[in-house]
């Protein structure tokens, strides 16, 4: 069963990794998903082949058991006949050719009786040989049954492992592929002036509202230097574009904050967060549309209006109005 033993190893499929996928990689992703589906089909074929082998082995086992039953009957019949012959001979005290000849009425009768005795003895010898052959065949058949039974048990064990491996890989691959498709569904390619590349709205569609409040007055004589994007408390917050988490912050005004340095060279600041996700640890790379935080009202924000204060710093310098950038990515 070396072949059966290798089937489980063959079930291991090439996993789809969720690492750094964007719209640029979508075609590659689809090719990988197609390849994975082919691997799953092959694996399912191997499972079906194992099932077929099990059925064939079961059929062979059933036939061997039927043969064994017939042989057992043949052995019992042959042995009973031999016992009957031996008992009869014992009761008569045994018969020899010379006794038959002396007891015969004439030479012709003597010859016939001796021939009959020889025939009976030959028949007894055939029965002995037949019984011995049947017993030998029965023993061989029973050994074959034991071997087939062990093979069947091993095949069933392999099948159970294969089906479990197939289900695990299929579930994992399906989940990862769905995550990748969900991620890329948040992304869009934008080419408008300085905003060029792949971007994502910071909230899911239909969960937010915002308007252009750049420069509006704020307490303490300040003016608004960003765009407030309102959403429900703890709503998932996503990376605006691909890049690296530069730092986290905690302040009286901004509350829990996060700085993302995008691959486009700009720095994006998220304020008033409820929590920063583990994916967005400082130094981690994220892609557009990947979860980075949860919406909140920490710092100088009202619990009745949780929101992300979003800023754009081109090249890491002074802030500019992020509204057009958000509008392009979110509308």
N, C-alpha and C positions, 0 to 999 in steps of 0.2 A: 504493500500500500504506500510505497514511496510517492507515487503520483498524487494520491489523495492528500498526502501530507503537505505537498507543495501548493495545493489549491488555496489555502488560507493566506499564504504569503502573497499569492498572485492577486488577492482581493484588495491589497492596500492601494488606494487610489492617490493620484497626485492632488493634494489639497489646493484650493484656491485661497490665496492669501489676501487679506484686506488692506495690505500695506499701500499707502500713498497712491490711490487711484483717482484720476481726474478724467474729464472728458477727452483729453488727449490720449488716454489709455483705454478708452471705451472699446475700440475695435479689437485691441489686444485682449481685453477682458472677454469679449464675446467669443473670440477664437478659443480662449482657455475654457470657457463654459461649454462650448461645443465639444472640445476634446474631452472634458470631464463627462459629458453625457455619453460619449462613445465608450469611455472606460466603464461607466455604470452599465451600459448595455452588455459589454463583454463580461463584466462580473456577474450580471444576471444570467447570462448564458452559461457560465461555469456553474452557477447554483443549479440551474435546470439540468445540466449534464450530470451533476452529482445526484439529483433526484432520480434521473433516469437510471443511473447505475444502481441506486438503491432498489428500484423496482425490479431491474433485471436480477439482482442478487436475491431478492425475495422470491421471485419466480423460480430461480434455480434451487433455492432452499426448499420451497414447497415441493418441487418435483423430486428432489433427493429424499425428502421425508416420505413421499408416496412410494418411491422405489424401496426405501428401507422397510416400509410396512409390508410390501409384497415379499421381500426377501425374508423378513422375520417369519411370515406365514409359511414360506417354502421351507425354511430351516426347521420350523416346528413340525411340519408335516413329514419331512424326511426323517427327522429324529424319531417321531412317533412310529413310523413304519419300521425303522430299524429295531426299536424297542420291542414292537410286536413280533417281529421275526425272531429276535433273540429269545423272547419269552417262549415262543412256540417251540423253538429248537431245544430249549432247556427242558420243557415239559415232556418232549419226546425222547430226551436223553441223547439227542444227536443222531444223525443218520450218516453212514459211510457208504461209499460205492460198493465195497465188498459185501456188506450186509444186504444191500438191495439186490445184488446179483444172486446171492444165495437164496434169498426169499422169493425170487421171481419164479413164475410158473414155467418159464421157458427162456431160451436165449434172446429171442426178440423182445420179450417183455423186459428182460434185464437191461438190455441196451437202451430201451426207451426210458426206463426209470432212472438209469444213470445219466442219460442226457437231460432229463427233467431236473435232476438234482444239480447238474452243472449249470443249467439255465437259471435256476433259483439262486445259486451261489453267485453267478455273474450279475444277476439283477441286484442282489444284496450289495455287491461290490460297487455297482453303478450308483446305488442309493448312498452308500458311504461317501463316494467321491462327490456326488451331487450335493450332499449335505455339507461336506467340507468346503466345496467351492462357494456354496451359498453363504456359509458362515464367513468365509474370507471376504466375499463381496459386500456382505452386510457390514463387517468391521470397517472396510475401506469407505463405504458410503457414510457411515457414522462419523468417520474422521473428516470427510468432506463437509458434512453438515456442520461440524464444529468450526471448521475453517471458514465456511461461508457465514456462519453466525458471527464470528469475530470480525469478518470483513464488513458485514452489515452494520454492526455496532460502530465500527470505525467510520464508515461512510456517514452514518447518521450523526456522529459527533462532528465530523468535518462540515457537514451541511449546516448544523446548528451554528458553528463558528463562522462559516461563510455568510450565512444570513444575518448574523449579528453584526459582522464587519461591514457588510453591504449597507445595512440600515443605518449604522453609525456614520459611515462615510457619506451616504446620501443625505442624511439629516444635516450634517455639518456643512457639506458643500452647498446644499440648498439655502441654508441660513446665511452663509458667507456671500453667496451670489446675490441673495436678496438685499443684504446690507450694502453691497457694492452698487447695485442698481439704484437703491434708495439714495445713496450718497451722490452718485452722478446725476440723479434726477433733480437735486438741489442746485446743480451747477449750470452756469451758462457762460458762453463766450461773449465778451463785451469788447468792442473796438470803437471807442469814442474819445478822441483826444488823448489825454494822459491816462485814461482808464482803459488799459488794453491787457487782456488776458482772461483767465477763468475766475469767475466770482460767484458768490452765493449770498442770498439774503441771510441775515443773521437770525431770522425766525422762519418757521414753516409757513407756507401760504395760508392766508385766512385766519391767522392767529394774532395779528398785530395791526397797529395803526401808527402813522407818524405824519408830520408835516414840517415844512421848512420854518424853523424858528431861529435860524442863525442870526446872531446879533441882538436877539430880544433881551431886554433888561432882566437882571437877576438881583437877588438880595445883595446888600453890601456894595452897590454900585457896579457890580460885575455885569458883563454881557454874555449871552449864551454862545459857547464856542463849539457846539456840536449839534447833533440831532437826537431828540428823545424818541425812542421807538417803544411804544407801549404794548404790553402783552400780559397775559395772566402770570401770577406768581408761580415760579418754578418752571415756567415754559422753557424748553431746551433752547440754548443759544449756540449758534454755529460760527465757525471761522468764516470771515468775509472773503478771504482768499487764502491760497496756500502760502505757508511760510513757517516761521519759528516763533515759539512763545518766548518773548524777550524778558518779561518780568511780571510779577504780581505786585499789587499795591493795596494798602489799607489806609484810608484817610477819613477825616471828619466829613468832608464834602463828597468825595467820590465813593466812600464805602469800600467794598471789595472791588478791586479793579484788575484788569488784565491788559497787557500790551502785546500785540501781535506784530512782528516785523515781517511784512509780506515779501514774497519773491519779487514783487514789483518795486521794492526799495522803500515803500511807505510804511509808516507805523500806524496801527489802528488801536485805539484805546476804548475799552468797554468799562463803564462804571455802573455802580449801584447793583452789582451782581449779588445773588443770594449765595451762590457757591461756585467754585471753579472745579470743573471735572478733572479726574485723574489724567485723562488724555492730554490735558493742557498744562502739564507740569513744566516749569521753566526749563528751557533748552529742548523741549520736545518739538518735533516737526508735525505740523497738521496740514490737512488739505482743505480746500474750499468746501464748505458744507459739513465738515466734521464737527461733532459735538465738542464744545470747549467749556461751557458754563451753563448756569440756570438763572433765569430772570429773577430780580428781586427789588428791594427798595432800601438797601443799606446806604449809610451816609446820609446826605441831605436830600432825602426823597420821601414821598408820602406813602404809607402803607396802602392807601386807597388807590394808588396809581403806580404799581410796580412798572419799571421800565429800564431799558438800557440807554444810558447816555453814551452816544457813539461819536468818537472824534477821529479825524483824519489828519495825519501829519506827514506831508510829502517829504520823502527823504529823511524823516525823523525830525524835521524842523518845525516851524510854527504851524498851528492848526489852520486849515481852510474849511470852508463849508462842505460837509460830507453829504448833504442832502442829494445833490445830483448823482453821486456815486451810489447811494442807497437806492434812489429811485430807479436807476438803471438795473440794479441787481434784484430789486424786490417787486417790480411792477411788470 
